[in-house]
Amino acid sequence: MTYSGLIQRYRQFLDLPAHTKIVSLLEGNTPLIPMPRLSKELGCELFIKFEGLNPTGSFKDRGMTAAISEALGRGAQTVICASTGNTAASAAAYAARAGLRSIVLIPEGKVAVGKLAGAIAYGAEVIQIQGSFDDALALVVEITQKTPIALVNSINPFRIEGQKTAAFEICDELESAPDWLCLPVGNAGNITAYWMGFKQYQKGLPRLLGVQAAGSAPLVLGHPVEKPETVATAIRIGKPARGEQALEAAHESNGRIIAVSDAEILKAQQILASEGVWVEPASAAGIAGLLAESAVGKFEAKGQKVVAVCTGHGMKDPAIIADSFAAPKSIPATYAALTHLIEQK
């Protein structure tokens, strides 16, 4: 079958209006990668759903193809979003594909360079605000209520329609839902979308393990976090737009939402890279949560089929790696020097 994008592939399952004009970059169809060493360590069958291989490097492309397609179809000429980075790049790319103007609001100094570069490269008008992501989201909601500009954040219901296709793909690949699905939770649209997708596809229901960063864990604490802080910039959100839906999804699935430290997230990022999968820090939160729960006996993985969602590629936020990287050793360009250095190790 020639792959033609998510809307074409799953149109019968997507609640999109008739006026939708498909805008696609051949998103989706991301791999489900077996993790043999981690599987052996945990005693389960573990797979990574690597969403970093979407066109702009993150899972946001699933929802954006739907949101931009709907906006184009109803005649919108400008789209806007608030973003910690991944949404910005995705919105800019799909708007460019559709020939639409895109405006992105970001919290000042809080967006990874790789993500900001993507938004700029795709032609977005990037505006920094002196405030948080939540402040930026409040502004874009207000302006879209008062003007014809189209909102493409995950509170747009068509974003969720696109994002739920990842659950369909997992079921198609495994021929059923996994026993557990582990994933990062920031603005909470993704966990909401996955649960919606599994329920609709009717190939079984996983238990959900949603994972927040300890410095940005409003759903674990039970109240908004005014100044969220975490190295995992993609989930540095103190007031999730779909927080209630995320909590409902976790409860309905007989799962839970937990928090892990930045140190645990960075350790999980290293572990994933050691098996050949490099993800941005936020994307490692699901694995970090799985490892943390397993370590204290709260997660009995033995014999279970587990999928961890890695939402963005490591190139999205390389600063953590680059800042900790020691300059490579310099040697003369001779065979003797090379063998001497190698033998030292």
C-alpha positions in Angstrom: 0.0 0.0 0.0 1.3 3.5 -0.9 1.3 5.5 2.4 -0.5 8.7 2.0 -0.8 10.3 5.4 -3.0 9.8 8.5 -6.2 11.4 7.3 -6.4 9.3 4.1 -5.5 6.1 6.0 -7.9 6.5 8.9 -10.5 8.9 7.5 -13.4 6.6 8.6 -12.4 6.9 12.2 -11.8 10.6 12.3 -14.5 13.1 13.2 -13.5 15.8 10.7 -16.0 18.2 9.0 -16.9 17.8 5.3 -15.1 21.0 4.4 -11.7 19.6 5.5 -9.0 20.0 2.8 -6.2 17.6 3.5 -2.8 19.0 4.2 -0.3 16.3 4.7 3.5 15.8 5.0 3.1 12.0 5.1 3.0 12.0 8.9 2.5 9.0 11.0 3.5 5.4 10.3 6.2 5.7 12.9 8.0 2.6 14.0 7.3 0.4 17.1 10.9 -0.4 18.1 11.6 -3.5 20.2 13.9 -2.8 23.2 15.5 -6.2 23.9 17.9 -5.2 26.7 15.4 -3.1 28.6 12.8 -5.9 28.1 15.1 -8.4 29.7 15.8 -6.1 32.6 12.1 -5.4 33.3 10.9 -8.9 32.4 8.4 -7.6 29.9 8.1 -7.2 26.1 8.9 -3.5 25.7 8.5 -1.4 22.5 9.2 2.3 21.8 6.6 4.1 19.7 9.2 6.6 18.2 7.2 9.7 17.3 10.4 11.6 16.7 10.4 10.2 13.1 7.4 12.3 12.1 8.1 15.0 9.5 9.0 17.8 12.0 10.4 15.4 14.5 7.6 15.1 17.0 4.1 13.6 17.6 2.5 17.0 17.1 2.4 16.4 13.3 -0.5 13.9 13.9 -2.8 16.5 15.3 -1.5 19.3 13.1 -2.4 17.6 9.8 -6.0 17.5 11.1 -6.1 21.0 12.6 -4.6 22.7 9.5 -6.6 20.7 7.1 -9.8 21.8 8.9 -8.7 25.5 9.1 -7.8 25.6 5.4 -11.1 24.0 4.5 -13.1 26.7 6.3 -11.2 29.5 4.7 -8.8 30.5 7.5 -5.8 32.6 6.3 -3.8 32.7 9.5 -3.2 30.2 12.3 -1.8 30.8 15.7 -0.5 28.7 18.6 1.2 28.9 22.0 4.1 26.6 22.3 7.1 25.3 24.2 8.6 24.3 20.9 7.2 21.2 19.2 3.8 22.6 18.4 5.5 25.7 17.0 7.6 23.8 14.5 4.6 21.6 13.5 2.2 24.4 13.1 4.7 26.4 11.0 5.4 23.4 8.7 1.8 22.5 8.0 0.8 26.2 7.6 3.6 26.6 5.1 2.4 23.5 3.3 -1.1 24.9 3.1 0.1 28.4 2.1 -1.2 30.0 5.4 0.3 32.6 7.7 1.5 31.2 11.0 2.0 33.0 14.3 3.7 31.4 17.3 3.8 32.7 20.9 6.5 31.2 23.0 7.6 31.8 26.7 10.7 34.0 26.7 13.9 32.0 27.1 12.0 28.7 27.7 12.2 27.0 24.3 14.9 24.6 23.0 16.9 26.1 20.2 16.3 23.1 17.9 12.5 23.7 18.1 12.7 27.4 17.7 14.9 27.0 14.7 12.3 24.7 13.1 9.5 27.3 13.5 11.6 30.0 12.0 12.8 27.8 9.1 9.2 27.0 8.2 8.4 30.7 8.1 6.5 31.3 11.3 6.2 34.7 12.9 7.6 33.9 16.3 6.7 36.2 19.2 8.2 35.8 22.7 6.1 36.8 25.7 7.3 37.8 29.1 5.4 35.0 30.8 4.8 31.2 30.9 3.3 28.8 28.3 0.0 29.2 30.2 0.1 32.9 29.7 0.8 32.4 26.0 -2.1 30.0 25.7 -4.5 32.4 27.3 -3.5 35.1 24.8 -3.9 32.9 21.8 -7.3 31.8 23.0 -8.4 35.4 23.5 -7.3 36.6 20.1 -8.9 33.6 18.3 -12.2 34.4 20.0 -12.1 38.0 18.8 -10.6 37.6 15.3 -10.8 35.1 12.3 -7.4 33.7 13.2 -7.5 29.9 13.7 -6.3 28.3 17.0 -4.2 25.1 16.5 -3.2 24.2 20.0 -4.4 20.9 21.4 -7.6 22.5 22.8 -8.6 22.5 19.2 -10.7 19.2 19.0 -9.3 18.3 15.6 -5.8 18.1 17.0 -7.0 15.2 19.2 -8.7 13.5 16.3 -5.3 13.4 14.5 -3.3 12.4 17.6 -5.5 9.4 18.4 -4.2 7.7 15.2 -1.1 6.7 17.1 -3.3 4.3 19.1 -4.6 2.8 15.9 -1.1 2.2 14.6 0.0 0.5 17.8 -3.0 -1.8 17.6 -2.4 -2.5 13.9 1.2 -3.4 14.6 0.6 -5.5 17.7 -2.8 -6.8 16.5 -4.2 -5.7 19.8 -3.7 -3.0 22.4 -0.6 -3.4 24.8 -1.1 -4.2 28.4 0.5 -0.8 29.4 1.1 2.5 27.6 3.6 4.8 29.2 3.9 8.4 28.0 4.9 11.9 29.0 2.2 14.3 30.2 2.5 18.1 29.6 -0.5 19.9 28.3 -2.3 16.4 28.5 -3.7 16.4 25.0 -1.7 13.3 24.0 -2.8 11.0 26.8 -6.3 12.1 26.2 -6.0 11.3 22.5 -4.5 7.9 23.0 -7.2 6.8 25.4 -9.9 8.1 22.9 -8.2 6.1 20.1 -7.9 2.9 22.0 -11.6 3.1 23.1 -12.7 3.8 19.5 -10.6 1.2 17.8 -11.9 -1.6 20.0 -8.8 -3.8 20.0 -8.4 -3.8 23.7 -7.6 -1.2 26.3 -4.2 -0.7 27.9 -3.5 0.7 31.4 -2.1 4.2 31.2 1.0 5.4 33.0 1.3 9.1 32.5 4.5 10.8 33.6 5.1 14.4 34.5 8.4 16.1 35.6 8.5 16.7 39.3 9.0 20.4 38.9 6.0 20.6 36.6 3.5 18.1 37.9 0.2 19.8 38.5 -1.8 16.6 37.9 0.2 14.8 40.6 0.1 17.7 43.0 -3.6 18.4 42.4 -3.2 22.1 41.7 -1.6 24.4 39.0 2.1 25.1 39.2 2.7 28.8 38.8 6.3 28.6 37.8 7.0 25.1 36.4 10.6 24.2 36.0 12.1 21.1 34.4 14.9 20.2 32.0 12.2 18.5 30.0 11.0 21.7 28.2 8.3 20.0 26.2 6.3 19.2 29.4 7.1 22.4 31.3 3.5 23.3 31.7 1.9 24.3 35.0 -1.8 24.3 34.0 -2.6 21.5 31.4 -5.4 22.5 29.1 -6.7 18.9 29.1 -5.8 18.0 32.7 -9.2 16.8 33.7 -9.5 14.5 30.7 -6.0 13.1 31.4 -7.0 12.3 35.0 -10.2 10.7 33.8 -8.3 8.6 31.2 -5.8 7.4 33.8 -8.6 6.5 36.2 -10.8 4.7 33.5 -7.8 2.6 32.4 -7.0 1.6 36.0 -3.7 3.4 35.5 -2.1 6.4 37.1 -0.2 9.7 36.6 3.1 10.0 38.5 6.0 12.4 38.7 9.8 11.7 38.2 12.8 13.9 38.8 14.9 15.5 36.1 17.7 13.2 37.0 15.5 10.2 36.4 14.4 11.7 33.0 18.0 12.3 31.9 19.0 8.8 33.0 16.2 7.3 31.0 17.3 9.4 28.0 20.8 7.8 28.3 19.4 4.3 28.6 17.3 4.7 25.5 20.3 6.1 23.6 22.3 3.1 24.7 19.9 1.0 22.6 20.1 3.3 19.6 17.0 5.6 20.3 17.9 9.2 20.9 15.0 11.3 22.2 14.6 14.7 23.7 14.4 14.8 27.5 10.7 15.1 27.8 10.2 12.0 25.5 12.1 9.9 28.0 9.7 10.7 30.8 7.5 7.6 30.0 10.5 5.2 30.4 11.7 7.1 33.5 8.3 6.5 35.1 8.3 2.9 34.1 11.7 2.4 35.6 10.9 4.3 38.8 7.7 2.3 39.4 9.5 -1.0 38.7 12.3 -0.1 41.1 9.9 0.3 44.1 7.7 -2.7 43.1 4.7 -0.6 42.0 4.9 -1.9 38.4 4.7 -5.6 37.8 5.8 -5.8 34.2 6.6 -9.5 34.0 5.0 -11.1 31.0 3.4 -7.8 30.0 3.4 -6.2 26.6 4.4 -2.5 27.2 4.6 0.4 24.8 6.4 3.6 25.8 5.7 6.6 23.7 8.7 8.8 22.8 7.2 12.0 21.6 10.2 13.9 20.0 13.6 13.3 18.5 16.8 14.1 20.3 17.7 16.7 17.8 14.8 18.8 19.1 16.7 19.6 22.3 20.4 18.7 22.0 21.6 21.3 24.5 21.7 18.8 27.4 24.0 16.5 25.5 26.1 19.2 24.0 26.7 21.0 27.3 27.9 17.9 29.0 30.1 16.7 26.2 33.8 17.0 26.7 35.8 18.2 23.7 37.1 15.2 21.8 40.8 14.3 22.1 43.1 15.6 19.4 45.9 13.5 18.1 48.4 13.7 15.2 47.1 12.2 12.0 49.2 9.0 12.3 48.4 5.4 12.7 50.7 5.1 15.7 48.9 7.9 17.5 45.5 6.3 16.8 46.5 2.9 17.9 48.1 4.2 21.1 44.9 6.1 22.0 42.7 3.1 21.3 44.9 0.7 23.3 44.7 3.0 26.3 41.0 2.2 26.5 
